[in-house]
Amino acid sequence: MVQKSLELGPAPEIFVEQVAGDLHIKGWKRSEALLKTTCENKIVFELSDKALKISCPEDCILYAPHDSKLNIQQVGKHVRLQALEGVTKIHTVGGGLTLRDVGATNVENVGAEFSAKRVRGDLRVGTIGGGARVRDIDGQFAAASIGGNLRLSDVSGGVTAVARGSARIEISPVPWQAYNITAGGNLRCHAPEDLNAEIAFSSGAQKIQLSFPNRSETVREGLYTAEFGEGGTSIQFNAGGKIELVGLDSDWDNDDSFDIHLEGDFSRMAESITRQATEQIEAQLGSLNEHLSGLSKTLEEAGLPAERSQEIYQRLEQARLKASQRAQAAAERAQANLERKLAAAQRKAVRETRKQSHKSFSIDVDALQSAAKTGADPVSDEERLLILKMLQDNSISVDQAEELLSALEGK
């Protein structure tokens, strides 16, 4: 493994001219840039005109300051960007592109699948060869051409996208933004029950279905216009197949009795909860091992034939192994789901602080985490019961994690 490092100034500019293989860039707290690659020749890693220039004929990993500004010209395979706050420009990615916790990003061409989560700014993409999964965008999202399916939710700004496949989206429209979504297949949209918008539908299958508590209808026409609430926001849905518009319960979003001002780090809370659950699982596995060991001793004292005892020992060992594997898998699923849901809760709460201007209170996540460590009682009985269920069950399901999240959101 070849490693090269250079000291950079504040908000450095990084110019990636060409990487033939995979490229992974991850932000860190240091002021230096560190390049790792298996290639030993033809590497460009130098400062020129106050910018760091990089070129590599193979795969490479780059650690750079969080506030780096990226300009990526061409990457032959896959690109993953993570924990970067500066503006990012990408010209061509031959494979897939993954964005996690990045600043405003502009992409021209992606050859394969595209995935973006937690983008703090506008996200604009030209051509995507495969499908696109987009979630938690603190700005507008635009995609000129998506080769596969589109899955989209939690976008605070307007949405303009064209997908050759199906589209499954969740939007909360605001009057000053534009919404125009086109799908070659079916289009399904989830929107708030108290939606205020004028929507123009165009369905190639001549089937438009509206499902709201106070409005449910199926329109057997290709073109249809419907007004919801007080109107206002202009939305255009186009689909080669059918279109479904489903109203979601929006009581939480429209409760104007309070604002939520977040303090602390939701991800650290998820880590704390997961750590507690993991410790409990390990304790339970230890208890299981002691129980099985006790059974082994009982078998020895029973004087069973050696062949029969060996068979039972093998079964006990298999049971122990399966229990451990199930517990580990359950813990991993719970952690992934908690991180996803808590990030969504944080995103949702931040949006609320922008829209509300009434009474306010604070949820101090650091205080909750500290209280959890000291054994205090920072949450309600219901929340404590849910956490106890996570800890005392032999496996932790995704449903239980979602229940826990719901309780946390309810505060």
Secondary structure, 3 states (H helix, E strand, C coil): CEEEEEECCCCCEEEEEEECCCEEEEEECCCEEEEEECCCCCCEEEEECCEEEEEECCCEEEEEECCCEEEEEEECCCEEEEEECCCEEEEEECCCEEEEEEEEEEEEEECCCEEEEEEEEEEEEEEECCCEEEEEECCCEEEEEECCCEEEEEECCCEEEEECCCEEEECCCCCCCCEEEEECCCEEEEEECCCCEEEEEEECCCCEEEEECCEEEEECCCEEEEEECCCCEEEEEEECCCEEEEEECCCCCCCCCCEEEEECCHHHHHHHHHHHHHHHHHHHHHHHHHHHHHHHHHHHHHCCCHHHHHHHHHHHHHHHHHHHHHHHHHHHHHHHHHHHHHHHHHHHHHHHHHHCCCCEEEEEHHHHHHHHHHCCCCCCHHHHHHHHHHHHCCCCCHHHHHHHHHHHHHC
